[in-house]
Amino acid sequence: MHIPDGFVSGSVAGATGLASAAALFVAFGRSQDAFGIRRAPVLGLTTAFIFAAQMINFPVAGGTSGHLLGGTLAAVVLGSPWAGTLCIATVLIIQAVLFADGGITALGANILNMAVIGVWVGWGLTQTLQRLFGGARGRLPLAAGIAAGVSVVVAAIACAIELALSGTAPVAIVLPAMTGTHILIGIGEGLITGSVLVYLARERPDLLPGEQQQFRGWLVPVVSIFLVAGVLSLFASAWPDGLEKVAENLGFIDLADKVRVIVPTPLADYSIQGLGTIGTSIAGLVGAAVCFAVAFGIAKVVKPKNA
């Protein structure tokens, strides 16, 4: 759902950019109350994992693919929607700058849709469903899985409204197209989110929030991230993602070529020229490492005020 340059107007890009900047400013401040330095490795690992997972497009219907957005997963694993917002925003910024994935002019819209709306809808609905399910920790994967699926649809609706306000496509056409496509993608998001949380609850509870839980080591999560980024990414579906497919069907896909902010990077499109699939693996590993380093640094900065 990464909006490229050219899909949103200057006014929409400016408004969403200001809204996202304000949200990130607040998230930095509130994370000081909600997220401690003891959890810095988890913030780094979560950010790196979501970057790696987003490289893997899974096929849905009609020649369309989707990928994990990860907002609900980040908020639940980190135990804070504020930290979740910082996590997803970090991924989006690195994707846009290092990999030319998502437009620079549309970065504010992408952060608003995925790092703010996606995270907060997923977090709020997870908390609501957990209360309805009786609050049992064992029901968390189910609650978060449902919430994750819904969050994708809501983020897609926000994207459709931005496209309509930009004059890119009529709202009566683009809204149902984006909603219908992302309902299917949301199912995949929910299954991935729930499965990851089931695994963490059983095998690595130290990676989930809990005052008595101590971080148990780096080997398994680091190897898992490197396998996802460096190996599984090679098997990603080549079909266009939900937004690209809608843009093709509605005839505005060429706008991305007419307005493009070129970022000079050797890792554009998650590849390295002349290296083929090895280049994709290297790009994935570099991206995961950069995401971890940046997120770990953020955790140092937002350590609790009373620390």
MIKE-637076 format. One record per residue (C-alpha): x, y, z; residue in one letter. Coordinates in steps of 0.02 Angstrom, whole numbers, padded with zeros to 5 digits, always signed. Layout:
BEGIN
XYZa ...
//
This chain:
BEGIN
+00000+00000+00000m +00150+00113-00022h +00088+00266-00117i +00215+00321-00249p +00252+00499-00305d +00116+00569-00416g -00034+00481-00340f -00078+00619-00216v -00087+00806-00245s +00030+00933-00168g -00102+00991-00045s -00142+00814+00013v +00043+00773+00025a +00072+00930+00129g -00075+00901+00245a -00033+00718+00276t +00150+00764+00298g +00107+00889+00434l -00011+00767+00519a +00120+00629+00516s +00257+00744+00582a +00144+00795+00726a +00102+00613+00763a +00286+00564+00766l +00329+00711+00879f +00196+00657+01004v +00248+00474+00987a +00427+00517+01034f +00368+00606+01190g +00240+00478+01244r +00359+00333+01215s +00463+00400+01357q +00321+00352+01473d +00274+00189+01386a +00435+00110+01325f +00594+00079+01423g +00774+00057+01370i +00765-00124+01431r +00655-00157+01280r +00774-00076+01156a +00826-00243+01078p +00643-00288+01052v +00608-00123+00963l +00757-00154+00850g +00711-00335+00813l +00528-00295+00784t +00571-00156+00661t +00694-00267+00568a +00569-00411+00561f +00429-00302+00492i +00545-00232+00359f +00595-00408+00309a +00416-00472+00310a +00358-00327+00201q +00476-00389+00065m +00370-00546+00046i +00216-00515-00059n +00090-00656-00046f -00036-00690-00186p -00219-00656-00158v -00352-00656-00295a -00360-00591-00472g -00174-00572-00501g -00153-00463-00346t -00031-00481-00204s -00016-00409-00030g +00112-00396+00107h +00114-00374+00294l +00086-00196+00355l +00132-00246+00531g +00055-00104+00630g -00047-00212+00746t +00094-00337+00769l +00217-00198+00813a +00101-00117+00940a +00059-00282+01026v +00239-00347+01032v +00304-00180+01095l +00157-00156+01214g +00134+00023+01156s +00049+00101+01005p +00169+00248+01022w +00318+00133+01000a +00223+00043+00862g +00203+00207+00769t +00390+00241+00782l +00428+00064+00724c +00321+00069+00566i +00372+00248+00525a +00555+00196+00535t +00523+00055+00412v +00430+00170+00292l +00564+00305+00295i +00704+00180+00263i +00605+00098+00123q +00577+00266+00037a +00754+00331+00056v +00860+00174+00031l +00747+00069-00080f +00639+00194-00176a +00485+00103-00110d +00349+00231-00084g +00362+00409-00146g +00461+00541-00053i +00320+00665-00082t +00194+00535-00022a +00293+00487+00133l +00178+00585+00247g +00026+00496+00177a +00107+00325+00194n +00158+00359+00374i -00016+00423+00416l -00102+00272+00338n +00011+00133+00401m +00107+00199+00552a -00032+00302+00630v -00203+00241+00571i -00148+00060+00546g -00062+00050+00715v -00195+00138+00817w -00344+00049+00739v -00257-00117+00765g -00208-00077+00944w -00377-00007+00995g -00474-00152+00920l -00355-00279+00997t -00386-00205+01170q -00574-00204+01141t -00579-00384+01080l -00468-00442+01223q -00593-00372+01347r -00736-00457+01254l -00639-00621+01254f -00615-00612+01442g -00438-00545+01444g -00353-00715+01434a -00175-00702+01368r -00205-00855+01261g -00339-00760+01164r -00218-00620+01117l -00165-00695+00948p -00348-00712+00897l -00391-00535+00952a -00237-00461+00869a -00263-00563+00711g -00440-00499+00688i -00386-00322+00730a -00240-00331+00608a -00354-00380+00466g -00474-00238+00503v -00330-00113+00518s -00275-00151+00340v -00448-00113+00274v -00460+00050+00371v -00287+00103+00310a -00343+00063+00132a -00499+00170+00155i -00389+00315+00213a -00280+00291+00059c -00433+00292-00054a -00496+00454+00024i -00326+00534-00005e -00329+00480-00187l -00505+00549-00208a -00460+00715-00126l -00311+00726-00244s -00424+00706-00395g -00333+00546-00443t -00492+00442-00451a -00677+00468-00406p -00716+00418-00228v -00866+00314-00284a -00747+00205-00386i -00583+00203-00291v -00658+00176-00118l -00746+00010-00154p -00599-00047-00261a -00472-00017-00123m -00587-00087+00011t -00629-00247-00082g -00449-00284-00129t -00382-00252+00046h -00512-00359+00132i -00423-00507+00053l -00252-00438+00098i -00315-00408+00275g -00353-00593+00293i -00170-00630+00257g -00117-00494+00379e -00225-00569+00515g -00159-00745+00489l +00022-00688+00492i -00004-00579+00646t -00093-00714+00743g +00035-00847+00695s +00183-00741+00747v +00103-00703+00915l +00063-00887+00945v +00245-00929+00915y +00309-00790+01026l +00190-00834+01168a +00249-01016+01165r +00432-01003+01122e +00493-00826+01157r +00383-00741+01287p +00532-00631+01328d +00497-00538+01166l +00322-00491+01227l +00285-00358+01358p +00302-00416+01538g +00395-00342+01684e +00466-00507+01743q +00527-00564+01573q +00711-00543+01531q +00778-00542+01354f +00843-00718+01322r +00963-00692+01178g +00989-00639+01000w +01024-00797+00901l +00851-00860+00854v +00768-00692+00815p +00920-00628+00717v +00933-00789+00615v +00745-00785+00583s +00752-00605+00520i +00900-00643+00408f +00811-00796+00335l +00655-00694+00298v +00751-00547+00223a +00885-00646+00133g +00798-00807+00080v +00608-00802+00089l +00606-00631+00004s +00666-00719-00154l +00500-00810-00165f +00389-00655-00155a +00245-00646-00277s +00280-00540-00431a +00097-00489-00446w +00059-00305-00414p +00004-00261-00238d -00169-00200-00194g -00141-00016-00231l -00045-00051-00391e -00182-00166-00453k -00317-00037-00418v -00211+00096-00505a -00193-00017-00658e -00379-00056-00663n -00432+00125-00642l -00301+00193-00762g -00194+00305-00652f -00040+00194-00634i +00058+00305-00756d +00051+00451-00635l +00194+00370-00540a +00307+00394-00692d +00255+00574-00726k +00298+00637-00551v +00446+00549-00474r +00573+00610-00347v +00731+00514-00386i +00831+00459-00235v +01006+00403-00286p +01024+00233-00206t +01106+00071-00265p +00969-00028-00177l +00818+00035-00275a +00679-00093-00290d +00768-00206-00165y +00902-00258-00287s +01081-00222-00338i +01113-00199-00523q +01200-00347-00601g +01185-00465-00451l +01015-00542-00486g +00938-00638-00341t +01095-00618-00237i +01069-00431-00248g +00893-00451-00177t +00960-00551-00031s +01096-00424+00004i +00972-00281-00006a +00856-00370+00116g +00996-00403+00239l +01059-00224+00228v +00884-00155+00253g +00849-00264+00404a +01016-00214+00482a +00985-00029+00453v +00808-00043+00524c +00875-00128+00680f +01012+00001+00705a +00897+00150+00683v +00760+00079+00795a +00885+00030+00929f +00951+00208+00924g +00775+00276+00942i +00749+00168+01096a +00904+00246+01173k +00834+00419+01141v +00659+00384+01209v +00715+00300+01370k +00597+00333+01517p +00603+00508+01592k +00639+00437+01765n +00784+00328+01702a 
//
